[in-house]
Amino acid sequence: MTDPATAPGSAQQKIDTSVPHSARIWNYWLGGKDNYPVDEGAGDAYTAVFPGIVTIARSSRAFLRRNITYLAGEQGIRQFLDIGTGLPTADNTHQVAQRIAPESRIVYVDNDPMVLAHARALLYSTPEGATAYVDANVLEPERILKAASDTLDFSRPTALILSNILGHIADYKEARSVVDRLMSALPSGSYLSVNDGSRGIDPEFERAQDGYNSSGAVPYNLRTVEEITSFFDGLELVEPGVVSVQQWRPDEDAPEAQVIAEHGGLARKP
């Protein structure tokens, strides 16, 4: 997850270590080291109320890996636009895609200075492919598309990845508008991948998230499964549709999938 509230050009802004930041907290829950004591404190406070958040974070990451594996391995997608990248961990988008197809081209978009600094230092492309990084706000689709077009050819099918980012847009209609504006620029045969925290599944998760939102950190808004599903309106959902992320095409050797409060899906633009 990452926060869309920072103004454009944020890569040049000072990293604020006095306030917890969702991307760094998410990194902490994933077992990463790119965080500060304020983030660890916020993460520990959250897990004290809802320990299941660690499962949600890791299941979300595994869902994304399976999405990209399907897209690159079964559908021949070679271009990926990943908005709300978060801090680099294992199995980043370009790593999964380029293991399957080294010529894959990936553009990461974020507007947090720490995320961008780490991305530019750590996320290397294969010689055959390309990896680029755009400092932009998710609320600026046209600016994102213009910058990404330096690397991606939008006349070719492209996968748009919005993983745990739309919940940072408070107004649901605005979030729908962002998705529609981005997808309208992509050709037939492109894909949309969305996953977000879901409301109406786990009351303990909702209490923990509502408490986090009232703490002064940038809020993250849980949405109903119906709302998450409607992000795919007009698109062709890949089976099994919008489900709890552990249930989306689980690995053969995975433990039995559980219903957790994180839902997502993948759909093709006809």
Phi, psi and omega per residue, in radians:
M1 nan 2.663 3.036
T2 -2.601 2.847 -3.026
D3 -1.727 2.307 -3.117
P4 -1.574 0.078 -2.966
A5 -1.438 -0.278 -3.106
T6 -1.227 2.501 -3.107
A7 -1.217 2.750 3.055
P8 -0.952 2.578 -3.124
G9 1.488 0.255 -3.019
S10 -1.167 -0.295 -3.123
A11 -1.061 -0.376 3.136
Q12 -1.599 -0.081 -3.109
Q13 -1.437 2.728 3.128
K14 -1.218 2.425 3.084
I15 -1.273 2.168 -3.115
D16 -1.563 1.923 -3.129
T17 -1.706 0.151 -3.122
S18 -1.649 -0.244 -3.091
V19 -2.160 2.338 3.115
P20 -1.109 2.543 -3.096
H21 -2.206 2.366 -3.001
S22 -1.055 -0.690 -3.128
A23 -1.097 -0.688 -3.131
R24 -1.293 -0.628 3.077
I25 -1.132 -0.755 3.102
W26 -1.033 -0.753 3.091
N27 -1.041 -0.713 3.123
Y28 -1.091 -0.790 3.128
W29 -1.141 -0.497 3.116
L30 -1.434 -0.034 3.122
G31 1.603 0.205 -3.141
G32 -1.396 3.049 -3.097
K33 -2.004 -0.004 -3.041
D34 -1.590 1.206 -3.133
N35 -2.706 3.004 -3.079
Y36 -2.083 2.901 3.137
P37 -0.942 -0.613 3.136
V38 -1.131 -0.581 3.117
D39 -1.294 -0.729 3.103
E40 -1.087 -0.706 3.120
G41 -1.088 -0.767 3.122
A42 -1.159 -0.703 3.126
G43 -1.128 -0.723 3.118
D44 -1.170 -0.670 3.106
A45 -1.104 -0.665 3.131
Y46 -1.179 -0.831 -3.097
T47 -1.179 -0.422 3.070
A48 -1.130 -0.569 3.111
V49 -1.504 -0.693 -3.062
F50 -2.487 1.536 -3.132
P51 -1.065 -0.393 -3.088
G52 -1.166 -0.140 -3.131
I53 -1.112 -0.529 3.123
V54 -1.156 -0.724 3.065
T55 -1.088 -0.728 3.119
I56 -1.075 -0.816 -3.118
A57 -1.055 -0.804 -3.083
R58 -1.289 -0.591 3.087
S59 -1.207 -0.612 3.081
S60 -1.086 -0.762 3.141
R61 -1.132 -0.705 3.139
A62 -1.184 -0.629 3.062
F63 -1.037 -0.787 3.132
L64 -1.088 -0.744 3.110
R65 -1.032 -0.764 -3.120
R66 -1.199 -0.645 3.044
N67 -0.985 -0.903 -3.059
I68 -1.169 -0.675 3.090
T69 -1.041 -0.755 3.101
Y70 -1.123 -0.797 -3.081
L71 -1.131 -0.843 -3.097
A72 -1.334 -0.666 -3.031
G73 -1.480 -0.643 -3.055
E74 -1.861 -0.466 -3.051
Q75 -1.940 -0.070 3.061
G76 1.245 0.387 3.109
I77 -1.284 2.337 -3.081
R78 -2.177 0.094 3.115
Q79 -2.310 2.355 -3.077
F80 -2.379 2.285 3.062
L81 -2.034 1.842 -3.007
D82 -1.862 1.841 -3.054
I83 -1.815 2.253 -3.043
G84 1.452 0.858 -2.965
T85 -1.000 -0.742 -2.997
G86 1.346 3.121 -3.115
L87 -1.316 2.491 -3.128
P88 -1.053 2.358 3.026
T89 -2.335 -2.616 3.064
A90 -1.449 2.674 3.091
D91 0.962 0.902 2.994
N92 -1.181 2.841 -3.035
T93 -0.924 -0.831 -3.083
H94 -1.194 -0.558 -3.136
Q95 -1.161 -0.775 3.137
V96 -1.150 -0.841 -3.086
A97 -1.144 -0.766 -3.057
Q98 -1.353 -0.326 2.974
R99 -1.132 -0.620 -3.132
I100 -1.475 -0.786 -3.095
A101 -2.385 1.685 -3.058
P102 -0.996 -0.402 -3.115
E103 -1.413 0.033 -3.111
S104 -1.065 2.544 -3.134
R105 -2.072 2.283 -3.031
I106 -2.280 2.346 2.981
V107 -2.060 2.145 3.052
Y108 -1.703 2.441 3.133
V109 -2.215 2.257 3.057
D110 -2.729 2.908 3.111
N111 -2.320 0.406 3.067
D112 -1.818 2.241 -3.051
P113 -1.059 -0.622 3.138
M114 -1.202 -0.723 3.107
V115 -1.055 -0.830 -3.092
L116 -1.146 -0.677 3.123
A117 -1.097 -0.775 3.133
H118 -1.194 -0.696 -3.131
A119 -1.063 -0.824 -3.095
R120 -1.163 -0.478 -3.119
A121 -1.500 -0.516 -2.912
L122 -2.007 -0.378 -3.002
L123 -1.699 1.605 -3.105
Y124 -1.652 2.504 3.096
S125 -1.595 2.808 2.916
T126 -1.199 2.752 3.093
P127 -1.057 -0.563 -3.085
E128 -1.332 -0.459 -3.065
G129 -1.853 -2.733 3.132
A130 -2.687 2.568 3.029
T131 -2.365 2.255 3.142
A132 -2.319 2.840 -3.053
Y133 -2.329 2.259 -3.110
V134 -2.067 2.238 3.065
D135 -1.571 1.752 -3.083
A136 -2.717 2.834 -3.108
N137 -1.678 2.365 3.134
V138 -1.004 -0.391 3.132
L139 -1.397 0.083 -3.133
E140 -2.114 1.154 -3.064
P141 -0.982 -0.739 -3.084
E142 -1.138 -0.678 3.105
R143 -1.144 -0.713 3.102
I144 -1.068 -0.842 -3.089
L145 -1.097 -0.709 -3.141
K146 -1.105 -0.797 -3.132
A147 -1.180 -0.699 -3.106
A148 -1.194 -0.426 -3.098
S149 -1.195 -0.204 3.030
D150 -1.190 -0.410 -3.087
T151 -1.993 -0.627 -3.075
L152 -1.817 2.532 3.077
D153 -1.736 1.803 -3.037
F154 -1.369 0.185 2.912
S155 -1.542 -0.124 3.139
R156 -1.926 2.617 3.129
P157 -0.950 2.396 -3.066
T158 -2.383 2.488 3.056
A159 -1.682 2.144 3.060
L160 -1.674 2.147 -3.088
I161 -1.972 2.139 3.112
L162 -2.238 1.461 -3.040
S163 -1.774 1.937 3.109
N164 0.975 0.674 3.109
I165 -2.040 -0.599 -3.064
L166 -1.164 -0.426 3.086
G167 -1.138 -0.291 3.094
H168 -1.428 -0.137 3.067
I169 -1.642 1.923 -2.972
A170 -1.085 -0.753 -3.068
D171 -1.506 2.127 -3.067
Y172 -1.133 -0.686 3.116
K173 -1.092 -0.634 3.100
E174 -1.175 -0.698 3.092
A175 -1.070 -0.743 3.091
R176 -1.065 -0.716 -3.134
S177 -1.098 -0.721 3.117
V178 -1.037 -0.838 -3.139
V179 -1.071 -0.801 -3.103
D180 -1.095 -0.713 -3.116
R181 -1.181 -0.656 3.109
L182 -1.206 -0.819 -3.090
M183 -1.199 -0.514 -3.132
S184 -1.123 -0.397 -3.132
A185 -1.502 -0.150 -3.079
L186 -1.750 2.545 -3.067
P187 -1.368 2.967 3.010
S188 -0.956 2.464 -3.102
G189 1.645 -0.109 3.061
S190 -1.365 2.922 -3.093
Y191 -2.278 2.666 3.027
L192 -2.097 2.189 3.040
S193 -2.006 2.155 3.129
V194 -2.335 2.360 2.889
N195 -2.537 2.475 -3.105
D196 -2.664 2.808 3.043
G197 -1.099 2.423 -3.025
S198 -1.996 2.468 3.107
R199 -1.708 2.545 3.123
G200 1.705 0.144 -3.105
I201 -1.959 -0.810 -3.015
D202 -2.412 1.816 -3.118
P203 -1.025 -0.576 3.141
E204 -1.155 -0.696 3.085
F205 -1.088 -0.754 -3.121
E206 -1.114 -0.709 3.104
R207 -1.120 -0.751 3.131
A208 -1.101 -0.767 -3.113
Q209 -1.198 -0.690 3.108
D210 -1.107 -0.651 3.082
G211 -1.158 -0.723 3.086
Y212 -1.078 -0.751 -3.107
N213 -1.110 -0.474 -3.132
S214 -1.600 0.087 -3.052
S215 -1.509 -0.147 -3.058
G216 1.835 -0.223 3.051
A217 -1.273 2.822 3.092
V218 -1.111 2.161 -3.034
P219 -1.151 2.667 2.986
Y220 -2.201 2.151 -2.992
N221 -1.726 2.042 3.037
L222 -1.224 2.561 -3.139
R223 -2.248 2.700 3.126
T224 -1.189 2.804 3.111
V225 -1.064 -0.634 3.124
E226 -1.110 -0.692 3.112
E227 -1.168 -0.748 3.105
I228 -1.092 -0.717 3.141
T229 -1.088 -0.639 -3.063
S230 -1.240 -0.234 3.006
F231 -1.067 -0.386 -3.088
F232 -1.684 0.153 -3.130
D233 -0.945 2.346 -3.141
G234 1.496 -0.057 -3.134
L235 -1.949 2.903 -3.127
E236 -1.758 1.860 -3.101
L237 -1.170 2.367 3.013
V238 -1.375 2.391 3.097
E239 -1.027 2.430 0.194
P240 -1.648 0.421 3.140
G241 1.488 -2.648 3.120
V242 -1.575 2.019 -3.063
V243 -2.446 2.980 2.976
S244 -1.032 2.388 -2.881
V245 -1.026 -0.529 3.095
Q246 -1.152 -0.389 -3.075
Q247 -1.562 -0.081 -3.115
W248 -1.477 1.810 3.077
R249 0.759 1.038 -3.096
P250 -1.091 2.652 3.069
D251 -1.071 2.597 -3.088
E252 -1.024 -0.610 -3.086
D253 -1.666 0.188 -3.101
A254 -1.337 2.613 3.005
P255 -1.031 2.873 -3.139
E256 -0.982 2.260 -3.089
A257 -1.179 2.426 3.120
Q258 -1.937 2.709 3.014
V259 -1.463 1.944 3.079
I260 -2.078 2.892 -3.016
A261 -1.465 0.975 3.047
E262 -2.592 1.982 -3.073
H263 -2.056 2.638 3.141
G264 -2.858 3.027 3.123
G265 -2.854 3.124 3.141
L266 -2.437 2.382 -3.096
A267 -2.505 2.656 -3.110
R268 -1.807 2.417 3.049
K269 -1.427 2.111 -3.102
P270 -1.225 nan nan
